[in-house]
Amino acid sequence: MATAYVLINCDMGSEGSVINDLRSITGVRSVYGVFGAYDVIVDVHTPTIDKLRETITMKIRKLDGVRTTLTLMAIEY
């Protein structure tokens, strides 16, 4: 299982629609609107790293209203 946390900056006023769109993406476990340097945090789980990369680059980053992302890949010890 591959896991990542994606921090998102949205265009002003688009946070609600971005959050709704994120919830419909396969692999997205949870979505939170937050205050601070970022607008949204997304918890993503996929079967493989390749699928995780595809989900982030081809689905999350291409959503209307997403300005920038920062991806934190989780590691297991």
C-alpha positions as CSV (number, residue, x, y, z in Angstrom):
1,M,0.0,0.0,0.0
2,A,1.3,3.4,-0.9
3,T,0.3,6.4,1.2
4,A,0.8,10.2,0.7
5,Y,-0.5,13.4,2.2
6,V,-1.1,16.1,-0.4
7,L,-1.2,19.7,0.7
8,I,-3.1,21.9,-1.7
9,N,-3.3,25.6,-2.3
10,C,-6.5,26.6,-4.1
11,D,-7.6,29.6,-6.2
12,M,-9.4,32.0,-3.9
13,G,-13.0,30.9,-3.3
14,S,-12.6,27.5,-4.9
15,E,-11.9,25.5,-1.8
16,G,-15.4,24.0,-1.5
17,S,-15.6,22.8,-5.0
18,V,-12.0,21.4,-4.8
19,I,-12.9,19.5,-1.7
20,N,-16.1,18.1,-3.3
21,D,-14.2,17.0,-6.4
22,L,-11.4,15.4,-4.3
23,R,-13.9,13.2,-2.4
24,S,-14.9,11.5,-5.7
25,I,-11.4,10.4,-6.6
26,T,-10.6,6.7,-6.0
27,G,-7.8,6.3,-3.4
28,V,-8.7,9.5,-1.5
29,R,-9.4,8.4,2.0
30,S,-10.0,11.8,3.7
31,V,-10.1,15.5,2.8
32,Y,-9.8,18.4,5.2
33,G,-10.0,22.1,4.7
34,V,-7.4,23.8,6.9
35,F,-6.3,27.3,7.9
36,G,-2.7,28.3,7.4
37,A,-0.2,28.0,4.6
38,Y,-2.3,25.5,2.7
39,D,-6.1,25.3,2.1
40,V,-6.7,21.5,1.9
41,I,-5.0,18.3,3.1
42,V,-5.7,15.1,1.3
43,D,-4.9,11.5,2.6
44,V,-4.4,9.2,-0.4
45,H,-3.9,5.4,-0.3
46,T,-3.3,3.3,-3.4
47,P,-2.1,-0.3,-4.1
48,T,1.2,0.8,-5.7
49,I,3.5,3.9,-5.9
50,D,2.8,4.1,-9.6
51,K,-0.9,4.3,-9.0
52,L,-0.3,6.9,-6.3
53,R,1.8,9.0,-8.8
54,E,-1.0,8.7,-11.4
55,T,-3.7,9.7,-8.9
56,I,-1.8,12.8,-7.8
57,T,-0.5,14.0,-11.1
58,M,-3.4,13.1,-13.4
59,K,-6.4,13.6,-11.1
60,I,-5.7,15.8,-8.1
61,R,-3.3,18.3,-9.7
62,K,-5.5,18.7,-12.7
63,L,-8.7,19.7,-10.8
64,D,-10.1,23.1,-11.5
65,G,-9.2,25.4,-8.7
66,V,-6.0,23.6,-7.6
67,R,-3.1,26.1,-7.8
68,T,-0.2,24.2,-6.2
69,T,0.5,21.0,-4.3
70,L,3.1,19.6,-2.0
71,T,3.2,15.8,-1.7
72,L,4.4,14.1,1.5
73,M,5.1,10.4,0.8
74,A,4.6,8.2,3.9
75,I,7.2,5.6,4.7
76,E,6.8,2.5,6.8
77,Y,9.4,1.4,9.4
